[in-house]
Amino acid sequence: MKHKKILITGGAGFIGSNLALTLQKKYPDNDYFVINNFSSANSNNLTEFKGKIISADISKLNLSQYFDKIDVIFHYAAITDTTLTDLNKMMSNNTEGFKKVLRFAIKSKAKLIYASSASVYGPSKNPMKVGENEIPTNIYAASKLVIDNIARKYFDTLPIIGLRCFNVYGPKEGYKGKNASIIWQLYSQMKEGKRPRVFKYGEQKRDHVYIKDVVKANLLAIECPKSGIFNVGFGKAVSFNEIIKILNEMLGTNLEPEYIDNPFKNYQEYTEADLTETNKILKYVPTYDIKKGIKDYLRNLTP
Ligand SMILES: NC(=O)c1ccc[n+]([C@@H]2O[C@H](COP(=O)([O-])OP(=O)(O)OC[C@H]3O[C@@H](n4cnc5c(N)ncnc54)[C@H](O)[C@@H]3O)[C@@H](O)[C@H]2O)c1
């Protein structure tokens, strides 16, 4: 990669920090900038980051005041609490934040790579395909679909890649607490010797994708010549019960799940990414199946 100026919004969060640190390691000659409002970030996530960190709210910011030119923008800043019910807060932060970044990307002739989310599919049929059955059932998911639909209008104006991430898990997510992945939730309970709690009866299946595969998709997106929205999952759904079984094996425990009532309506019971287009256009092939991903995670645990 030729010398570039790279901006990562939300770069102190889970995915953003993993991405920022990998980019910096792989391409040390670039200039890196992170913008985060630290509404939900872990300051430890960026202790090894050598670029510039700007503490600011992307939805209220004029990026031109900070930068003359950026070559690649990774937009990962968002409210990621799927249980938030304040529509105004969600939309003004996520959607307005995206519009600000998009406006600057156009002005700066930057490549824009942003985080979409599998939540936009709601409880629809599987495997999930971009452009089909996009029926969000909470306001977080709605904010993400609004962003995708705005992005689609600008696909011919500048190179835009939306990465529609499924359930991402891995180091640096623990700080998210109840918003961290189910794998982190179950691990946290089991390592304390507690029975893992899951909604009745643990047969909910999700496409859990390891952070290293997600970072790989982002790196591939830099080179991708076409605008588009692409699913980023592993391509295979795995149930919560199976995860408990794997964790029991890896932790050397024998803890039975405790099944509790699910208070959420329209819960995504089954998500699985169709990766045909992601594979064809981004050349993305995930390599961390659930066992390999959890094994790597346990080796690289961070608080
Ligand atoms: N983790 C997942 O499983 C997953 C799945 C699909 C999509 N995504 C998307 O990926 C992105 C990153 O998710 P994450 O899991 O790393 O979450 P995260 O909450 O750890 O990171 C988001 C970061 O953005 C920051 N932020 C929020 N609003 C901001 C604003 N207005 N200005 C500046 N910074 C702001 C937060 O402080 C936080 O550090 C989000 O857009 C999320 O919707 C995540």
The ligand as a Gaussian input file, in Angstrom:
#p B3LYP/6-31G(d) Opt

LIG

0 1
 N      -19.596000      -6.131000      17.528000
 C      -20.455000      -6.651000      16.666000
 O      -20.828000      -7.831000      16.763000
 C      -20.971000      -5.828000      15.514000
 C      -21.822000      -6.447000      14.576000
 C      -22.313000      -5.691000      13.522000
 C      -21.961000      -4.367000      13.370000
 N      -21.143000      -3.786000      14.287000
 C      -20.812000      -2.376000      14.088000
 O      -19.413000      -2.185000      14.160000
 C      -19.111000      -0.922000      14.734000
 C      -18.207000      -1.114000      15.925000
 O      -18.825000      -1.982000      16.862000
 P      -18.097000      -2.439000      18.188000
 O      -18.603000      -3.776000      18.534000
 O      -16.653000      -2.206000      18.054000
 O      -18.762000      -1.422000      19.233000
 P      -18.124000      -0.443000      20.274000
 O      -19.287000       0.103000      21.047000
 O      -17.034000      -1.136000      21.025000
 O      -17.460000       0.692000      19.366000
 C      -18.129000       1.816000      18.892000
 C      -17.332000       3.025000      19.343000
 O      -17.870000       4.192000      18.734000
 C      -17.805000       5.256000      19.675000
 N      -18.814000       6.234000      19.289000
 C      -20.152000       6.105000      19.346000
 N      -20.745000       7.217000      18.894000
 C      -19.753000       8.075000      18.552000
 C      -19.737000       9.379000      18.025000
 N      -20.870000      10.054000      17.772000
 N      -18.549000       9.983000      17.793000
 C      -17.393000       9.339000      18.036000
 N      -17.348000       8.087000      18.547000
 C      -18.518000       7.460000      18.802000
 C      -18.064000       4.612000      21.014000
 O      -17.534000       5.374000      22.087000
 C      -17.368000       3.262000      20.858000
 O      -16.047000       3.321000      21.348000
 C      -20.449000      -0.268000      15.077000
 O      -20.819000       0.567000      14.019000
 C      -21.401000      -1.461000      15.157000
 O      -22.714000      -1.085000      14.847000
 C      -20.639000      -4.483000      15.367000

